[in-house]
Amino acid sequence: MAYTRKFTRREYLAAWAGLCALALIPRFLSGEDLLPSNPKELVTAMQQGGKVLFLRHAKTNAEEIDTGELGNRQGQRNLSTEGISQAKAIGDTFRTSNILLSRIATSPVFRARDTAELAFAADNIEITMELVADDYAGNQMEFMIESTRRLLNTAPPDGTNVLLIGHRTPLQMATGQNFPDSIFPEGAIAIFEPSNESTQLLGTLTAEEFISVVKNQ
């Protein structure tokens, strides 16, 4: 009788990082390549289009515990009062930024879905398991990792950007890149530029940097 078991999150991270190192999947910048980002240059890059933007959900209640039950709001870490305000501010900033979005897709986990709906309204977003949090992926973990990587490597229509709203750990799994809270806190945006040969991480913007740059343009 064959023996099978579920991989832990740490094992998945190690496995996918190893594959990246072997160049068996599209390459992303490694941790040591991460340099301080220029917020103004990153906003200009988004305004030019052709980017895939990965928005980490807005700020949450740290004391709440995730149960892994996808449809159970009470069993998830949800947006805090500050996070609700942050999500609305991010949406307002996008609307005044001259950054065109051809698609807005979000994880179904409530903290990401709520961020998307508060920022862009429910009618303008797509909810997809492709971006689900690792704790809620269940037997779709590999599907989530492969889908996230594919989305990051797919160039949007000319002059536009694709916005993905999700979670930090799946992003790390898909890229083999570490995104510590110091550069990618809740509400931050990672800006990727897809190409045929590789996908480049241009940098990361905190919500506060994004809002400040657009406000002062």
Secondary structure as UniProt FT lines:
FT   HELIX           9..21
FT   TURN            22..23
FT   HELIX           31..33
FT   HELIX           39..48
FT   STRAND          52..56
FT   TURN            62..63
FT   TURN            70..71
FT   HELIX           73..75
FT   HELIX           81..95
FT   TURN            96..98
FT   STRAND          101..106
FT   HELIX           110..120
FT   HELIX           122..124
FT   STRAND          126..127
FT   HELIX           129..131
FT   HELIX           134..136
FT   HELIX           138..140
FT   HELIX           141..152
FT   TURN            158..159
FT   STRAND          161..166
FT   HELIX           168..175
FT   TURN            181..183
FT   TURN            186..187
FT   STRAND          189..193
FT   STRAND          200..205
FT   HELIX           207..215
//
